[in-house]
Amino acid sequence: MHILVINDDGPPSNQSSPYIHAFVHTLQAAGHLVSVILPHQQRSWIGKAHFVGQITKPSYFRPGTVHKDDGTTHPRPLPSDEEGEEWILVDGTPATCAQLGLHHYFQDRAPVDLVVSGPNYGRNSTSLFSLSSGTIGGAMEAAVCRTKAIALSFAFYSRDHDPDIIAGACRLSVKLVEHLYDQWDSDVDLYSCNVPVVVDVESHKIMYTHALQNYWTSGSSFEEIEATEDEDPERREQEIREGGEPETPDPTITTTGHKHRHFKWAPKFGDIQKSIDASPPGNDGWAIHQGYVSVTPLKANYMHATNIALGELKLSPPRPLIHVLTSTGPYLDPLIQSALSTHLPQHTPITSLTQLPHPSHPLLQILPYETLDFAHLLAHPTSSLANSYIIRKALVRKHYLHNTISSWWSKHPDDRHLRGHVPLTVGFEVDYAEFLDEALVECWELRESWERGKGREWWVLKPGMSEQGQGVRLFSCEEEMRGIFEEWEVEEEGAETLPGDEGKGVIGAGTMTSQLRHFVAQRYVGKPLLFPEHGERKFHIRTYTLAVGALWVYVYREMLALFAPLPYKAPGQLSPEGQPMDDSLDPRIHLTNTCLQDGTREGSVLRFWDLPSTTPTSLPSDWKDSVFSQICAATGTLFEAAAREQMIHFQTLENAFEVFGVDWMVDERGTAWLLEVNAFPDFKQSGEDLKGVVKGLWEGIVEVAVKGFFEGGEGKGKEDEAEILGMKRVLNVDLGRR
């Protein structure tokens, strides 16, 4: 959680602001991202004021040691190449700090989830304290900016700032802050909390209370002083904290006209205690007097919320600290870390499993498939979570995917969600071109196509094990297919490197045909949907699909449109003179995978929802919604087919989740066609401009899959929360795999 901390006591000081540093340190230790902006000096009793007409200027505070006044203030921020914690100080009020912290500073971080104003040096209970409190005023300013806010005040009984007692108050306050944020009532704008700074406060009761309405009953809250007398305001503030009250002026002194005199604030705090003593139980002043923690729900109008039942508040069980092992590269790592900070604050990063305090301690692995510790995953099914299933060939290997769909259709002939959205596909096995005849004996669909004549019907040849579009070729007859295999064998004979060296693929890159045994031939999707606004280029849709446990499946609404680099020409297209066009089979026309594109990809990757609503083929204006609905329905059926019909080749686990990149083509009629399923897709192809799409995806993943696992299914089971994050649930089946 990203927490913005403000106060009215200013930077750390054992004399005037003794709690702020310890509290920030405790928040950070609990795994929260904390940003701090404070008044540069004491601003107590100022309420929700702003200094109108003043130019507000910052300085920069670098905290030192907790409970030691060794922090330093600087006129300029740390240089960008230097690391270190730095807080902002401004010559303004607590309300000013809230405004600047929410809207002007810390914009390079995740959005602020919660503003905590405090801990105040002293209680803020009853209306007489609350109406003038800068601590509550700062929280109130955040609330009117539509941000959740908590005013936190420490009610001290001794000026001996015992670090252990303060640490206990801070720990309890962090737990209370987390509980209130997680259980936030919709009728509440902010909470005002008072925590006693006493021994063993963590065992004290926490009470929901209302604010005691009380009044000054002893006359003026100001003392007259001689006009010549001059007093340091900060020293007077210290006297007020110590509870001193001035002597009552002599009433026998009379004057006529206006006497030149000065006044200093000298409230009669005895009035507050009298009002508490005379009040019934249930208010904030009473709670603090009993040694309880008070929690007062407020509206942003200084009135307590009315729909909270008074009584004891039971904190939720402490959330476990989750160790996170992640390494996905410079593009994705910061986005994952941001999502974890926002939705899973109780986490801490590690670089090796050896750093786990105990093997059964909660662990999250987000790593490439090859580096995941599956042995640990299987040994700790209730505390270890990983970002991949162990076996999922039924989806990600093209020949297995073909078998998955064929098997499903054989048992569900009436299926209409997936049928009509998968191009006709034929699977076969072949080691060398000389065995091609034998391999194609039972490929009846291919042979029937070839009998209709060369160039009449086009097919796409895909090696079952290839990735990133490598090895994909077009053909329309047996002669052309045979030529593809013979070409690969010629390349193999001249290869000087071992297969797969330097990440080479199958298009003229030294990959042996003998290692590409499994193939599928997929009928080419003719007449793709094209847009003049995007150069009449062919495109496919990349959807991010999340599978969770055994088995929930979600489709992320933010989809990508990936364009081929060259304008579309139908394969085998004839020139105006009736001759075949030499470039009609150029892969840059037909292959939309950005991994195969050279140079800049500008204009090659767009948000699907930014595509024109008006199409050249006069599709309805809501054609994009229709495509999304088709994709959702087909995806749900596809994953159910894999889970139920291919249980050997798609083995779901309750303590695993996985993101798949599922690719679709849209034809001119607006029909979505499934192309393939990719494991751990290349997120970099989204580019810098669309980084927000990937960031939003991982926020949904952490909320739905990660938080749902570690917090007992809270995220996974709440469809409305998932949809808010753009995650559309398309499948919910219980496969009984515990």
C-alpha positions, 0 to 999 in steps of 0.5 A, spaced: 500 500 500 502 507 498 501 511 504 502 518 504 504 521 511 503 528 513 502 531 520 502 538 524 508 537 529 513 538 523 519 534 522 522 529 527 524 532 534 524 529 541 521 536 544 515 537 539 515 531 534 517 525 537 513 519 534 513 521 526 520 517 525 518 511 529 511 510 525 514 511 518 519 506 520 514 501 522 510 502 516 516 501 512 518 495 516 510 492 514 512 492 507 508 499 505 511 504 500 511 510 504 511 518 502 512 523 507 511 531 506 510 535 513 510 542 515 517 545 516 515 547 523 510 546 528 503 547 526 498 545 531 491 547 532 491 550 525 485 546 523 484 545 516 487 552 514 491 554 508 495 560 508 492 564 502 497 569 498 503 565 501 508 562 496 509 555 499 516 553 498 519 546 500 526 544 503 528 537 504 529 532 510 534 526 510 532 522 516 537 520 521 536 515 527 530 513 530 529 517 536 535 521 535 535 528 532 540 527 527 536 528 521 538 534 516 535 539 512 537 541 505 535 547 500 535 542 494 533 535 493 538 529 493 541 528 486 538 523 481 544 519 482 544 518 489 540 514 493 537 515 500 531 516 504 528 524 503 522 527 506 519 533 503 518 539 508 514 545 506 512 552 509 505 551 509 499 547 513 497 540 514 492 541 509 497 544 504 501 538 505 495 533 503 494 537 497 501 537 495 503 530 497 497 528 493 497 532 487 504 535 486 509 530 489 511 523 489 507 522 482 513 517 479 510 512 485 504 508 485 497 512 486 496 514 494 492 509 497 491 512 504 493 518 507 495 518 515 496 524 518 500 523 524 501 521 529 500 527 533 504 529 539 497 528 544 490 526 543 485 529 539 479 527 542 472 530 543 470 536 539 474 541 543 480 538 541 478 536 534 475 542 531 482 545 532 486 539 530 491 540 525 492 533 525 484 532 523 485 538 518 490 535 514 486 528 514 480 532 512 483 535 506 485 529 504 478 526 504 475 532 501 480 530 495 476 523 495 482 519 498 481 515 504 484 518 510 486 517 517 488 522 523 492 518 528 494 521 535 498 518 540 495 520 547 501 520 552 501 520 559 509 521 560 514 525 557 519 520 558 519 517 550 521 510 552 522 507 545 519 500 547 513 503 549 513 508 542 514 502 538 508 498 541 504 504 539 506 504 532 505 497 531 498 497 534 497 503 529 500 500 523 495 494 524 489 498 525 491 502 519 491 496 515 484 493 518 481 500 517 483 500 510 481 493 508 474 494 512 473 501 510 465 503 511 462 506 505 459 512 509 466 514 512 470 519 509 476 519 514 477 516 521 480 519 527 484 514 532 487 516 539 492 511 541 494 511 548 502 511 549 502 506 555 506 499 556 503 493 553 498 498 549 497 492 544 493 488 548 488 494 550 481 494 547 480 498 541 473 501 541 468 504 535 466 511 538 463 517 537 466 524 538 464 527 545 460 534 543 463 539 549 464 546 550 468 551 553 465 553 560 470 557 564 470 563 559 475 566 555 480 561 552 485 567 552 489 571 557 491 578 557 498 580 557 502 587 557 503 589 550 510 590 552 511 582 553 513 578 548 513 571 548 516 565 543 510 561 540 513 555 540 515 555 548 508 557 549 506 551 545 510 547 549 507 550 556 500 548 553 502 541 552 504 540 559 497 542 561 499 549 565 493 554 565 494 561 567 492 565 573 485 568 572 486 576 571 484 580 577 476 582 576 477 589 580 481 592 574 477 596 570 478 601 564 475 606 560 475 606 552 480 601 548 486 599 552 492 597 548 494 590 550 496 583 547 493 576 548 495 569 548 492 563 547 490 559 554 485 554 554 482 551 560 483 544 559 479 542 565 473 544 561 474 538 557 476 533 563 469 535 566 465 534 560 468 527 559 467 525 567 460 527 566 458 524 559 456 516 559 460 511 556 461 510 548 465 517 546 472 518 544 474 522 550 471 516 555 475 511 551 482 514 552 480 516 559 479 508 560 486 507 556 482 504 550 484 506 543 478 510 540 476 510 533 471 515 531 468 514 523 467 521 521 464 525 515 468 530 511 464 535 515 467 534 522 461 530 524 461 522 526 458 517 521 452 515 523 452 508 521 457 505 525 455 500 531 459 503 537 463 498 541 469 494 541 473 493 534 476 486 533 482 487 529 483 482 523 488 476 524 495 479 522 497 478 515 503 474 514 509 477 511 510 474 504 517 473 501 517 474 493 522 472 488 522 475 482 526 476 476 523 477 469 527 483 466 528 490 466 521 492 462 516 487 467 520 487 474 518 495 475 511 493 473 510 487 478 513 491 484 508 496 483 503 492 483 505 488 489 506 495 493 499 497 491 495 490 492 500 486 497 503 491 501 505 485 506 511 483 502 519 483 502 523 481 496 528 476 496 534 474 491 534 466 493 530 461 497 536 460 502 533 467 504 526 464 507 526 464 514 523 457 514 521 453 508 514 453 510 514 461 510 509 464 505 513 465 498 511 467 491 515 466 485 515 470 479 520 467 474 521 464 467 519 457 467 526 454 467 528 457 473 522 456 478 523 451 484 517 446 482 520 442 488 518 447 493 512 449 490 509 441 490 512 440 497 508 447 500 501 447 497 498 452 502 504 457 503 508 457 496 505 460 490 508 460 483 507 464 476 506 457 472 503 450 472 508 445 471 505 441 465 500 445 460 502 442 453 495 441 452 495 449 450 501 452 449 504 446 444 500 447 437 499 440 436 497 438 443 492 444 442 489 441 436 488 435 439 485 438 445 480 442 441 479 435 437 477 431 443 473 436 446 469 437 439 468 429 439 465 429 446 461 436 445 458 436 438 453 441 440 459 446 442 458 453 439 463 457 443 469 454 440 466 451 434 466 457 429 472 460 432 478 455 430 480 455 423 480 448 420 487 445 423 490 438 421 496 435 425 501 430 422 508 428 424 514 428 420 522 427 421 524 428 413 521 431 407 522 424 404 517 421 409 512 426 407 508 422 403 507 417 409 505 423 414 500 425 410 496 419 408 491 421 413 490 428 412 484 428 408 482 435 409 489 437 406 488 432 400 481 435 398 484 442 398 490 440 394 485 437 389 481 443 388 488 446 385 494 450 386 492 457 389 485 456 390 486 455 398 492 457 402 494 454 409 499 456 414 504 451 416 507 451 423 512 447 427 508 444 433 514 447 438 516 453 435 515 460 438 515 467 436 513 466 429 519 462 427 518 456 422 511 459 420 510 458 412 504 459 407 503 453 402 497 452 397 499 445 394 503 439 396 509 441 392 509 448 395 509 444 402 514 439 400 519 445 398 519 448 405 521 441 408 526 440 403 529 447 404 530 446 411 534 440 410 538 444 405 539 449 411 541 443 415 546 441 411 550 447 411 549 449 418 555 450 422 552 451 429 548 446 433 541 447 433 538 453 438 545 456 438 544 463 440 537 463 440 536 461 433 529 459 430 527 455 424 527 460 419 533 459 415 537 459 422 540 452 423 534 449 426 534 441 424 528 438 421 529 432 424 528 436 431 521 439 428 517 432 428 510 435 430 507 440 425 500 443 424 497 446 418 492 451 419 487 454 414 489 461 412 484 466 415 482 469 408 479 476 408 482 479 414 479 485 417 483 491 415 483 499 416 485 504 411 487 509 417 492 503 419 495 502 412 490 496 410 495 492 414 493 485 417 493 485 425 492 480 430 489 481 437 493 479 443 489 477 449 492 476 456 488 470 459 489 469 467 488 462 469 488 461 477 488 455 481 484 449 479 481 452 475 478 460 475 480 463 468 480 471 466 480 475 460 484 481 461 479 487 457 485 491 455 487 487 449 492 489 444 492 489 436 499 487 433 500 489 425 504 486 420 509 491 417 506 491 410 500 493 407 495 486 406 495 482 399 492 476 399 497 470 398 497 468 391 494 475 389 494 476 381 496 483 378 492 487 373 495 483 368 493 476 371 500 474 373 502 472 380 505 477 384 512 476 386 511 479 393 504 476 395 507 471 400 512 476 403 512 474 410 512 481 412 505 482 409 502 476 413 505 475 419 503 480 425 508 477 430 512 483 432 518 479 434 519 478 426 519 485 425 526 489 424 527 496 426 522 501 429 515 498 431 512 504 431 504 504 429 505 496 430 502 495 437 495 499 439 490 498 444 484 494 441 479 499 444 482 504 440 481 501 433 476 505 429 469 503 430 467 504 423 469 499 419 470 498 411 465 492 411 460 496 415 460 492 421 456 494 427 459 500 431 459 495 437 463 490 433 469 491 438 464 489 444 462 483 440 469 480 438 471 481 446 464 477 447 466 472 442 473 471 445 471 470 452 466 465 451 471 461 446 477 462 451 472 459 457 471 453 453 478 452 451 481 452 458 475 447 460 477 443 454 484 442 456 482 441 463 477 436 462 479 432 456 487 433 457 488 432 464 495 429 463 497 435 459 494 440 463 495 439 470 492 445 474 495 446 481 491 450 487 498 454 488 499 456 481 497 461 476 499 463 469 498 468 464 497 466 457 498 470 451 492 468 446 492 470 439 486 471 435 485 474 428 478 478 426 475 477 419 471 482 415 465 479 418 467 481 425 468 473 427 474 472 432 479 466 430 483 462 435 491 462 432 495 460 438 496 460 445 503 462 448 506 461 455 509 467 459 508 472 453 513 477 451 510 483 454 515 488 451 512 488 445 507 492 448 512 498 448 513 504 452 507 507 450 502 502 452 506 500 459 500 502 462 496 496 459 501 491 462 501 495 469 494 494 469 494 487 468 499 485 473 495 489 478 489 485 476 493 478 477 496 480 484 489 482 486 486 476 483 491 470 483 496 472 489 492 476 494 486 471 493 491 465 495 495 468 501 489 471 504 484 465 503 481 467 497 478 474 498 481 476 491 479 470 487 472 469 489 470 476 488 468 477 481 466 484 482 473 486 484 476 483 478 472 486 473 473 493 476 481 491 475 479 489 468 479 482 469 473 478 466 472 471 469 470 466 463 471 460 467 469 457 474 470 450 475 472 445 481 477 440 478 478 437 485 485 438 485 487 440 492 
